[in-house]
């Protein structure tokens, strides 16, 4: 198995959310698609940030503590995703080597790296993708399928 670039392990065409969306919409989209990272894009499809499962849960817990569980949906609908998202500090291209991406995860302790072409999200690569790759390579090395 020849795995050399981010394109070899990334999730292509990831689910995204527009920056005009609210946190209730974001939480529901993450739940419905069972995802932990949600790229935030502008109306032209250009990435502006990323929402993480952890940030969404932390925000929900703060709202529950302040307003009660019965008010969660309403309060989330009053919060823009841009208030909670993390700005993009680094992104990958499909040609980025797995070594470069791996170093990013180790050095920056992030769990997700958006993959961009001309500012548009074409994929995401996560630390879990590296765990899966490691397992696949170990099983292959040991002749286990």
N, C-alpha and C positions, 0 to 999 in steps of 0.2 A: 504494500500500500504506500503510495507516494503522496504525502501530505506536506505541502510546502507553504501555502499562503492562506490568509484569512478566508479567501473564497472557498477553500476546501472544507471548512468546518462551520462557516457562518450559517445563520438562519436567513434565507433570502426573503425579500419582500415582507418585512415584519409588519405587524399591526402597529399603526401610529395613531396619534390623536392631534387634532388641530389646537393651536394655542388659544383659540377662542372658547374652548370647552371648559367645563367646570370639573371640580374634583369628584363629584358624584358620578359623572359620565366616565371619568378616568378609572375610578375604582370598579365600576360595573364592567367596563371593557376588559380590564385586567382579570377580573373574576371569570367572565364569560369565556375568554380565550386562554385562561390558565397561564398567564405570563407574569413575569416579575419585573420586566423593564419595558417602558412604553416611550418611544421617541415622540417628542412634541415637535410639530411642524407648523410653519406658517401657511397661509392660504395658497402659496405657490409651491408647497411641498418641500421647502427648504427647512432643514433642522434648526431648531432654536434651543432645544434642551432635551432632557430625559427625565422621566418620572421613574422612580424605583419603588418596588413593592414596600420596602422599609419606610420610605418617606410618606407614602400613601397611608400605611398603617399608623405611623406616628402621628400624622395629622388627624386621622380618624379618632385615635385615642384621646388626643387633646380636645377635640370637639365633644366627644362623649363625656369626658370629665367636666367640661364646662357647661354643656347644655343638656346632657342626658342622651341615652341611646335613641329615644323616640324622636329627637331633633336632628339626628345625624344626617339623614338624606337632605333635609332642608339646608342645614348649615354648610354641607359640602357643596350644594348647588350654588351657594353664595361665594365660593372660593374659586378663583381662576387657577387653572393648572400652572400658569406662569408664576404664581406665588409660591408654589411648592417644588417645581421642577429644578433640577440642577442644570446650570449652563454647561454647554459642551466645551470642555477644555482641550480635549484631544479626540481625534477620530481616526479611523483606519480607512484604507482603500482596499479594494479587493486584491491588490498586488502586495500588500504588507505581508512580510514573512511571519510565520508562526512564532519565530524566535522574538521578533520585535513586539508582537502582540503579547506574548507571554511575559516579556520584561515589563510591559505596561502594567499588566495585572499585578505582578509582584511589587513593582516600584510604587504604584499609586493606590494599591488596595481597592480598586474599583472592581465591580463584578460584571460590567457591561461596557462594550466599546462599540459605538455605532460605526457602520461601514458606509462611507459616502462616495458618491460620484457626482461631481459638480454641485455639491451642497445638498443633494437629495439622498435620502436614506435608501440604500439598496439592500442592507442587511444589518444584522447585529451579531456580534460574537461575544460570548459570555465565558466567565471562568468555568461554568459547568460544561461548556463545549470542550474546554481543555481537559477536564476530568474524564469526559466520555472518550476523547481521543487517547488519553493515557491508558485507560482501561482497554480500549480496542487494541492498542499496540502491545500491551502486556499479554493479553489473551492470544494475540497472533504470534508473539514471540514464543509463548509456551505451547503453541499448537492447540489451543482450546477455542472452540467455536460456540 
